[in-house]
Amino acid sequence: MSNALIGQRLKALREEKSLSQDDLARLFGFKDRQTVSAIETGERRLSAEELLFAVQRLGVSLDYFTDPFRLVGEGKFNWRQTNVPAPALGAYERVAGQLIAAFRTLGTDLGEKPPLVRQSLRLTKQSRFEDAAEAGERFAAEHDLGDVPARRLAQAMERELGILVLMVSPNHSGVSGAACRLPDLDIVLINRDEVPGRRHFDLAHELFHVLTWDAMPPVHVEEATETGGANRVEQLANSFAAALLMPAHIVKAAANWRSLRDEALVAALNATADRLEVTASALMWRLVSLDLLEKAEARATPAEALRFNGRPTRPTGETPPLFSRRFVKIVARAVDEGRVSIRKIASVLNLSVDDLGDLFAAHSVPAPYEL
């Protein structure tokens, strides 16, 4: 563990306990708060005796400071969720932090380098929704996402932008996904148990946050919607996501939308949504934004007719494997090279050793020799 990471964790703990730097200086017996500041920024090392003193007086385990497979005081999250209690979301954020810290730690040990340049969108809170939609369409075109952008989006994010995309199974069904920003890494987590259309929309929505984080940092927790949004940043993110997944030229060519009514409209919405791998409700409101469907017609369309893209139940075989191939390859290499034991990484990933073997097989990654 570097001085900087230990310092960040001390700062996070101090803030969690509502202590000032002066308070901490008095607790440690330092002559002034500048010493605490130097420790928190990594300029000064926390000695072994001081570390043990912090553990005893601040009521944490030694692992809090020394375990590299934790994310403490450094990652910023944006969660998309629906009615998730704060304690449940906080508990899962710690679990997600372990996954992210494991990738960062093992990747660094294996010589993985972060992207030299972070891509960003030239958008601000003052941008128009049309500007966000245009940016979404341009992203799909410039990254050659094809006629069904949803299928290649995660791959483009990982390979071309260096964003880690993880498919996860949260501890609460209301968690849709999240974006996380570290100083040298961007991560998007998606609930793999949701229907494909919602997964894809969450992915595109969180991509917007990653690409605009500096200009308009997202809130920590937001409601998972495909239209509207609690604030302008979320509305812009939804406009971007809808246009990226449903480019205008593809949607316009799919049907003669202005001539369709009632059952014919529902059938066309469901069929086109299936082909684009989006939800039919998101497609319907994309049509409204493109002036291909009247808002009154959209509001009159029965929501139950559009549920799960017109299917009564979830089709089989849709749930993607846990995490991502990029993530699993790093884990396999780290185990093979002795950087982490199979039992330790299984514990970090909250899997049994047998489950870990299945994970490697699901991503077509050769299992480490230790398995």
Phi, psi and omega in degrees: 000133180280161176302322183296317181292319178296320178296319178298321181290323176296318179297316180298319180292319178300314181292324178299326181266009177057042177256143174274169175297326176295319178301315182292324178299316178295321181297319181275345183083020176284155184284336179203171183285345180299329178294317177297316179300318180295324178292316184294331179268358178086004180284331179238138180281140172274118184292165180300318180295319179293324179296315178294324177297318179297319179299315184289316187275336183257358170072041176232166176278162177298327178303331180305322181267332192250347182281116181288342182269047174223153175239107185229120171071017183225332180267140175249129185249150166235115183257132169260121186206167177224112175056041177266124178301144182304318179298321180294319179292320178297320179296319181286332176298324177293321177296314179298323178299324178296317180299314182294316180296323178297315179296315182296314183295310183290322178297318178297316178300327183269004176088013177293136181249137175290159177303142179293326184230134173270128176285152178212161176261143179274066180231152176225178178298338180275354180295152178280159176297327177297325178295318179295319179296318178298321178296322178296316179295320179294322178298314180299320181287313184292333178261011173051055182279352172081195185283346176231080186304330183302327186291328186250002186296309182301319180298317179295321180297318181285311187282324187259333181250349180076014179278129176280124179249121182240127172271124188230165174242091184296167180279001180215131184295342180281353177278115179272321181168186183199158165246146178225136178243126170248166179305327184234016183202138173248140183226142171235129177249136182231134176291108185289348183271356175280163179295153187307316183301320179288322176302313184294321180293317177302318181298312180293322179297313180291330174301318178303315180297320178299318185280350181233016188302317183290321183284324180212080181306133181284162175290163181292320183226133178223159176282138181277097177231157178258354177223161178064226182132155185287336180214174187295324180298317179293324177295319177296320179297320179293321178297316178299312183297316181297317181289324178296314184280336184228068180305145187303317185294330179284316181295317182296327182280349187285330183194164173272077193301322185293341182266355186267142178220155169050236186297325179294322178294314180300316180298318180291321177299312182294319181294316181291322178296319177301316183293322181273354180059046174234174175277150181294327179294320177296319178298317181301315181284337171294321177298320178298317181295333180268007181060031176260354180210135179289143180299322179297323178294320179296316181294332180277349180285124183299126181299324182294336178289341183257001184300133180051041180059038176085000179262140180289332181223168179287128176296153180284157173076015184268336185289120180288158178295160180301146172065228179205163181297321178302314180296314184293325178296322177296316180299314181298316179297319182296320178292315180300323183269006176075021181277341177204146179279157181297323181288324178295313182290327175298319178295317180298321182274000180059044179232155170282166178297322177297319178298324180296320175299318178295325180297315178299318180295320182297330180259009181055039177254125180305133181291143177301156181302325183298337178275000000 
